[in-house]
């Protein structure tokens, strides 16, 4: 087999492997989706608690002035 034939065979083999890997992509199941929703909810709650804490600090500093 000449050099260009080997190169073509290697390129074809790599293409087949990449196509096979793309087909094996794991899809997200219901538990992963629920976990992400819980993570997002926790982050949102954390942000709201932080904002409330800042408001409390601002109010406390306002009373001292």
C-alpha positions in Angstrom: 0.0 0.0 0.0 1.4 3.4 -0.9 1.7 6.3 1.4 -1.5 8.1 0.2 -3.4 4.9 0.6 -2.3 4.5 4.2 -3.1 8.1 4.9 -6.6 7.7 3.4 -7.1 4.5 5.4 -6.0 6.2 8.7 -8.3 9.2 8.0 -11.2 6.8 7.3 -10.5 4.9 10.5 -10.4 8.0 12.6 -13.6 9.2 11.1 -15.4 5.9 11.9 -14.1 6.1 15.5 -15.2 9.7 15.9 -18.7 8.9 14.5 -19.0 5.9 16.9 -18.1 8.1 19.9 -20.6 10.7 18.9 -23.3 8.1 18.7 -22.5 7.0 22.3 -23.1 10.3 23.9 -24.9 9.8 27.1 -28.3 11.5 27.3 -29.4 13.2 30.5 -31.9 11.2 32.5 -34.7 12.4 34.8 -32.5 12.3 37.9 -29.8 14.4 36.3 -32.4 16.9 35.3 -33.9 17.0 38.8 -30.4 17.4 40.3 -29.7 20.4 38.1 -33.0 22.0 39.0 -32.1 21.5 42.7 -28.7 23.0 42.2 -30.3 26.0 40.4 -32.8 26.5 43.1 -30.2 26.4 45.8 -28.1 29.0 44.0 -31.1 31.2 43.6 -32.0 30.9 47.3 -28.4 31.6 48.2 -28.4 34.8 46.2 -31.7 35.9 47.8 -30.3 35.2 51.3 -27.2 37.2 50.5 -29.3 40.2 49.3 -31.4 40.0 52.4 -28.3 40.0 54.5 -27.0 43.1 52.7 -30.3 44.9 53.3 -30.2 44.0 57.0 -26.6 45.3 57.3 -27.6 48.5 55.4 -30.6 49.0 57.8 -28.4 48.4 60.8 -25.9 50.9 59.7 -28.7 53.4 59.0 -29.8 53.2 62.6 -26.3 54.0 63.9 -26.0 57.2 62.0 
